Amino acid sequence: MLAGHETTANAMSWLWYLLAQQPEARDACSPRSTMCSADRRPTADDLTRLPWTTACVQESQRYFSAVWIIARAAIEDDDIDGHHIRPGTTVLIPIHQIHHDERWWPDPETFDPTRSSLAMLSRTALDRRICRSAADDASASGRASR
């Protein structure tokens, strides 16, 4: 079982590791580089004024996801890519592989916060395509999980 503090600690560790390798990205997260006041620490109210920091966190989560796989139990018969799935079967969703798949992410082995910042600005076609595809597949096939 993963506890909330462990996944948060892992996420922050990977973020700092990746930012240590890219000083320009790290320096852009500095309060002096953001619209936050340099005379105080940022608070949750400042999140909307920290798009670059948010992009760095999101990209670090894509690159080194704190949760790398998700398990779901099928509640109905289904067929996934030609494989029959019986009710009660555990289906694993490989988050890490999805986040490193060139079909969805150009140059997936590169830590690139600009991809997340652009995605946030445009509410990416990628996010819409993945979510719409999953929703369409689920409703078309009657697929369900819990």
ZAMARGU-4260 file (C-alpha; in steps of 0.2 Angstrom, whole numbers, plus 5000, padded with zeros to 4 digits):
<rodrens>
0) 5000/5000/5000 | 5006/5017/4996 | 5003/5031/5008 | 5000/5049/5003 | 5016/5055/5011
5) 5027/5043/5002 | 5021/5047/4985 | 5022/5065/4989 | 5040/5063/4995 | 5044/5053/4979
10) 5037/5066/4968 | 5047/5080/4976 | 5063/5070/4976 | 5061/5066/4957 | 5056/5084/4954
15) 5072/5091/4962 | 5083/5077/4954 | 5077/5083/4937 | 5078/5101/4941 | 5096/5099/4947
20) 5100/5092/4929 | 5092/5108/4921 | 5098/5123/4931 | 5088/5135/4919 | 5072/5126/4922
25) 5076/5126/4941 | 5080/5145/4941 | 5064/5149/4932 | 5055/5142/4947 | 5063/5155/4959
30) 5051/5167/4967 | 5062/5181/4959 | 5058/5173/4942 | 5039/5172/4945 | 5025/5184/4948
35) 5025/5180/4967 | 5032/5193/4979 | 5050/5190/4983 | 5047/5196/5001 | 5037/5181/5006
40) 5035/5162/5002 | 5022/5157/4989 | 5006/5150/4996 | 4992/5140/4988 | 4984/5156/4982
45) 4999/5159/4971 | 4997/5143/4961 | 4989/5152/4946 | 5004/5164/4946 | 5016/5149/4945
50) 5013/5141/4928 | 5031/5137/4925 | 5033/5128/4942 | 5017/5119/4939 | 5023/5114/4922
55) 5039/5107/4930 | 5029/5097/4943 | 5018/5090/4929 | 5032/5085/4918 | 5042/5077/4932
60) 5026/5067/4936 | 5025/5062/4918 | 5043/5057/4918 | 5044/5049/4935 | 5026/5046/4940
65) 5024/5043/4959 | 5011/5030/4954 | 5018/5019/4940 | 5004/5007/4938 | 4985/5006/4942
70) 4975/4990/4945 | 4957/4989/4941 | 4945/4974/4943 | 4933/4971/4928 | 4915/4969/4933
75) 4909/4963/4916 | 4915/4952/4902 | 4925/4962/4890 | 4938/4961/4875 | 4953/4972/4876
80) 4964/4971/4860 | 4958/4953/4856 | 4960/4947/4874 | 4945/4941/4883 | 4943/4949/4901
85) 4932/4940/4913 | 4923/4948/4927 | 4934/4949/4943 | 4950/4949/4932 | 4963/4962/4937
90) 4968/4974/4923 | 4984/4983/4925 | 4986/5001/4917 | 5004/5004/4915 | 5005/5023/4918
95) 5024/5023/4916 | 5023/5015/4899 | 5009/5027/4893 | 5019/5042/4899 | 5034/5036/4889
100) 5025/5031/4873 | 5030/5040/4857 | 5012/5039/4851 | 5007/5051/4864 | 5022/5060/4869
105) 5035/5067/4857 | 5053/5063/4863 | 5046/5055/4879 | 5063/5051/4886 | 5067/5070/4888
110) 5062/5080/4903 | 5054/5095/4895 | 5043/5107/4906 | 5038/5117/4890 | 5027/5102/4885
115) 5017/5103/4901 | 5016/5122/4900 | 5010/5122/4882 | 4997/5108/4887 | 4991/5119/4902
120) 4988/5134/4890 | 4979/5124/4877 | 4971/5110/4887 | 4980/5099/4875 | 4973/5090/4861
125) 4982/5075/4868 | 4973/5075/4884 | 4956/5077/4875 | 4961/5063/4863 | 4966/5051/4876
130) 4951/5054/4887 | 4939/5055/4873 | 4946/5039/4866 | 4945/5030/4883 | 4927/5036/4886
135) 4921/5032/4868 | 4929/5014/4870 | 4921/5011/4887 | 4904/5017/4882 | 4904/5009/4865
140) 4909/4992/4872 | 4899/4993/4888 | 4916/4992/4897 | 4916/4995/4916 | 4928/4993/4930
145) 4929/4997/4948
</rodrens>
